[in-house]
Amino acid sequence: MKPKDIRELSVKEIEKKLSETRETLLQSNLRKHTGQVEKPHTFKAYRKDIARLETILTEKKQVAAAPAAAR
């Protein structure tokens, strides 16, 4: 996923996408340990997607909290 696409999502959608990506990575790791993985290059992509999602989610939460703290 591109950062531009992630920034267009709401906080709830980002959290949902984050949990889905983590679940996919977990399932891929389980398949890897049983020798059933077909595309080992996807592990790196999943980890990078998770990092992007977490970074943008943190940014959005900080922006939402900033106006409330200024009051």
Secondary structure, DSSP 8 states (H G I E B T S, - for coil): --HHHHHTS-HHHHHHHHHHHHHHHHHHHHHHHTT--S-TTHHHHHHHHHHHHHHHHHHHHHHHHHHHHH-
